Amino acid sequence: MHSVKVGTKLLDLTSPKVMGILNITPDSFYDGGNYFSVSEAMDRAEKLLEEGADVIDIGAYSSRPGADWVSEEEELARLLPMLDALSRHYPDAIISVDTFRSGVARQAVGHGAHIINDIGGGTLDPDMFSTIAALQVPYILMHMRGTPKTMQQHTDYTDVVQEISLFFGNSIATLREMGVRDIILDPGFGFAKTLTQNYELLDRIEELKVLGLPLLGAISRKSMIYKKLGIDPTDALNGTTALNTVLLLKGVQLLRVHDVRAAKEAISLVSDLRATKALLANEPHFLQ
């Protein structure tokens, strides 16, 4: 439960880790178009690693609500040169690829990716699970309904957390039968969920720990923050840090963020809080 194999190394999740976002799309909701060339992407990767990113998550297909369809050929044309450059310049970096296509996943791993981060959770490509089983790489299983273009039309839940848990349970069983070992769960904040449902999920996310797998929290600068505060994504770092702290206190082990330094600081402070609490519990005379 506490580590996943990435290439020849282990990503130890006994303490929370940070996944830095590298969007190489022209239309992502926050930083679309900022890192569209290889040189710009390399500068971004360098910054993420300098700030302490444990994983770089590279995406070539925007998953923002209402995002336009992109062909597999276009996704690969954006992605593969970036992967080659990342692998060449930062050979020790752990690289995740954000894609829902099995063909992209297969080629990405061939070009140096270690983890596949699937926003569709296997629902958008029927060959994804078998591809992951063949590749034997860690798989981030995210909950979503519909597609990025249609997902906000599919928010009719009786109990959002229970239905996410059921989806995960069924998917995990299928993946295990296929021989997939390393699975991380992402409940999909903002994907086919209303503002109220996002906050219910945040409040109850620890209920998903019963599944016995690491949890990823991906709320960085999302609309559940900036719409709630009446601001733009560019002003949503403070809100992101606040909610990331909630996620950490509820046991989330991996944060996917645009702002690595802020996330690392939140992890450090929460870890210090827990260490102090444990010390006081074991040394009751400190309280006298």
C-alpha positions in Angstrom: 0.0 0.0 0.0 2.8 2.4 0.8 5.1 2.2 -2.3 4.8 1.6 -6.0 7.5 0.3 -8.3 8.7 2.9 -10.9 11.2 1.4 -13.3 14.0 0.0 -11.1 13.1 2.2 -8.1 10.3 2.4 -5.5 8.2 5.5 -5.0 7.8 5.4 -1.2 4.4 6.8 -0.2 4.7 6.2 3.6 5.2 10.0 3.6 3.2 12.2 1.2 4.8 13.0 -2.2 4.2 15.7 -4.8 3.4 15.3 -8.5 4.2 18.5 -10.5 2.0 19.3 -13.5 3.6 19.9 -16.9 0.8 20.7 -19.4 2.0 20.8 -23.0 -1.4 21.8 -24.3 -2.6 25.1 -25.8 -5.9 25.0 -23.9 -5.4 23.8 -20.3 -7.6 25.9 -17.8 -4.6 27.4 -16.0 -1.4 27.3 -17.9 -2.4 26.3 -21.4 0.1 27.3 -24.0 2.8 28.3 -21.5 5.0 25.2 -22.1 4.1 24.2 -25.7 7.7 24.1 -27.0 10.4 21.6 -25.9 12.6 24.4 -24.5 9.7 25.9 -22.5 8.7 22.5 -21.2 12.3 21.8 -20.1 12.4 25.0 -18.2 9.2 24.1 -16.5 10.5 20.6 -15.6 13.7 22.1 -14.2 11.6 24.4 -12.0 9.4 21.5 -10.8 12.4 19.4 -9.9 14.3 22.2 -8.2 11.2 22.9 -6.0 11.1 19.2 -5.0 8.7 17.4 -7.3 8.8 13.7 -6.7 7.0 13.0 -10.0 6.5 15.0 -13.2 3.1 14.5 -14.7 3.1 15.4 -18.4 -0.2 15.9 -20.3 -0.7 16.5 -24.0 -4.6 16.5 -24.0 -6.4 19.1 -22.0 -9.0 17.6 -19.6 -10.6 20.9 -18.6 -14.5 20.9 -18.7 -15.6 21.3 -22.3 -12.2 20.5 -23.8 -12.1 19.9 -27.5 -11.2 16.5 -28.9 -7.6 16.0 -30.0 -6.6 13.1 -32.3 -4.2 10.4 -31.0 -1.7 11.5 -33.6 -1.7 15.0 -32.4 -1.4 13.9 -28.8 1.6 11.8 -29.6 3.2 14.5 -31.7 3.0 16.8 -28.7 4.1 14.2 -26.2 6.9 12.1 -27.5 9.5 14.8 -28.2 8.9 16.1 -24.7 9.3 12.6 -23.2 12.5 12.1 -25.1 13.9 15.4 -23.9 12.8 14.8 -20.3 14.4 11.4 -20.3 17.6 12.7 -21.8 18.0 15.7 -19.6 16.6 14.3 -16.3 17.3 10.5 -16.4 16.6 10.1 -12.7 13.2 11.9 -12.8 10.0 9.8 -12.3 7.7 10.7 -15.2 3.9 10.1 -15.3 1.9 10.6 -18.5 -1.7 11.9 -18.3 -3.6 10.0 -21.0 -6.7 8.0 -21.4 -5.6 6.2 -24.6 -3.9 2.8 -24.5 -1.9 3.5 -27.7 -0.5 6.7 -26.2 0.3 4.9 -22.9 2.1 2.1 -24.8 4.3 4.6 -26.8 4.8 6.8 -23.7 6.3 4.0 -21.7 8.5 3.1 -24.7 9.8 6.7 -24.6 10.7 6.8 -20.9 7.4 7.2 -18.9 7.1 5.3 -15.7 3.5 5.8 -14.6 0.2 6.1 -16.6 -2.3 8.6 -15.2 -5.7 7.8 -16.8 -8.5 10.4 -16.2 -10.9 7.9 -17.8 -10.2 5.1 -15.4 -10.4 2.7 -18.2 -13.9 3.9 -19.4 -12.6 5.9 -22.4 -10.5 3.1 -24.0 -11.5 -0.6 -23.6 -7.9 -1.7 -24.1 -6.4 0.5 -21.4 -6.5 -2.1 -18.6 -5.0 -4.9 -20.7 -2.3 -2.5 -21.9 -1.4 -1.5 -18.3 -1.2 -5.2 -17.4 1.1 -5.9 -20.4 3.3 -2.8 -19.6 3.5 -3.6 -15.8 3.7 0.1 -14.8 1.9 1.9 -12.0 -1.6 3.0 -12.9 -3.5 6.0 -11.6 -7.1 5.1 -11.7 -9.3 8.2 -11.8 -13.1 8.4 -11.4 -15.0 10.3 -14.1 -18.2 9.9 -16.0 -18.5 10.8 -19.7 -15.7 12.7 -21.4 -14.0 16.0 -20.7 -16.4 17.6 -23.1 -19.6 16.0 -21.6 -18.7 15.2 -18.0 -20.6 18.0 -16.3 -23.8 16.5 -17.7 -23.3 13.4 -15.6 -23.5 14.5 -12.0 -26.6 12.6 -10.9 -25.4 10.6 -7.9 -27.4 9.2 -5.0 -24.3 9.1 -2.9 -21.2 10.5 -4.7 -18.6 8.8 -2.4 -20.3 5.4 -2.3 -20.6 5.4 -6.1 -17.0 6.4 -6.5 -16.0 3.6 -4.1 -18.1 1.1 -6.0 -16.5 2.1 -9.3 -13.1 1.8 -7.8 -13.9 -1.6 -6.2 -15.0 -3.1 -9.5 -12.1 -1.6 -11.5 -9.5 -2.8 -8.9 -10.9 -6.3 -9.1 -10.6 -6.3 -12.9 -7.1 -4.9 -12.8 -6.0 -7.4 -10.2 -7.3 -10.3 -12.3 -5.2 -9.0 -15.2 -2.1 -8.9 -13.0 -1.8 -5.2 -12.4 0.1 -4.7 -9.1 0.6 -1.0 -8.5 -2.6 1.1 -8.4 -3.2 4.7 -7.1 -6.7 6.0 -6.7 -7.8 9.5 -7.8 -11.4 10.3 -7.0 -11.5 12.9 -9.7 -12.2 16.3 -8.1 -14.0 18.4 -10.7 -14.7 15.6 -13.1 -18.4 14.9 -13.4 -19.1 16.5 -10.0 -20.8 19.6 -8.9 -19.3 22.2 -6.6 -21.2 20.7 -3.7 -20.3 17.2 -4.6 -16.6 18.2 -4.7 -16.7 19.4 -1.2 -18.7 16.4 0.1 -16.0 14.3 -1.5 -13.3 16.3 0.2 -15.0 16.0 3.5 -15.4 12.2 3.2 -12.3 11.2 1.2 -10.9 9.1 4.0 -13.8 6.7 3.4 -11.9 5.6 0.3 -9.0 4.3 2.4 -11.0 1.1 3.0 -9.9 0.1 -0.5 -6.3 -0.2 0.8 -4.6 1.7 -2.0 -2.8 5.1 -2.1 -4.9 8.1 -2.7 -4.1 11.0 -5.0 -5.6 14.5 -4.5 -5.7 16.7 -7.5 -7.4 20.0 -6.7 -4.7 22.5 -7.7 -6.3 25.8 -8.8 -9.5 24.0 -9.9 -12.9 25.6 -10.2 -14.0 24.2 -6.8 -11.6 26.8 -5.4 -11.8 29.8 -7.7 -15.5 29.7 -8.2 -16.1 29.3 -4.5 -13.9 32.3 -3.8 -15.1 34.4 -6.8 -11.5 34.7 -8.2 -9.5 33.5 -11.2 -7.3 30.4 -11.3 -4.3 32.7 -11.3 -5.3 33.8 -7.8 -6.1 30.4 -6.4 -2.8 29.3 -4.8 -3.8 30.2 -1.3 -7.1 28.2 -1.6 -5.2 25.3 -3.2 -2.8 25.2 -0.2 -5.7 25.3 2.2 -7.5 22.4 0.6 -4.3 20.4 0.0 -3.7 20.7 3.8 -7.2 19.2 4.4 -6.3 16.3 2.0 -3.1 15.7 3.9 -4.8 15.6 7.2 -7.3 13.1 5.8 -4.5 10.8 4.7 -3.9 11.5 1.0 -0.5 10.3 0.0 0.1 12.1 -3.3 -0.7 15.7 -4.3 -0.9 16.7 -8.0 -0.1 20.4 -8.2 1.0 23.3 -10.3 2.9 24.9 -7.4 5.4 22.3 -6.0 7.1 24.5 -3.3 3.8 25.4 -1.6 2.7 21.7 -1.6 6.1 20.6 -0.1 5.8 23.2 2.6 2.2 22.0 3.5 3.5 18.5 3.7 6.4 19.5 5.9 4.1 21.4 8.3 1.5 18.6 8.5 4.3 16.0 9.0 5.8 18.1 11.9 2.3 18.4 13.4 1.9 14.6 13.3 5.4 14.0 14.7 4.7 16.4 17.6 1.3 14.7 18.3 3.0 11.3 18.3 5.7 12.5 20.7 3.2 14.0 23.1 1.1 10.8 23.0 4.2 8.8 23.9 5.5 11.2 26.5 2.5 12.3 28.6 4.8 14.1 31.1 5.4 16.8 28.4 1.8 18.0 29.0 2.4 18.7 32.7 
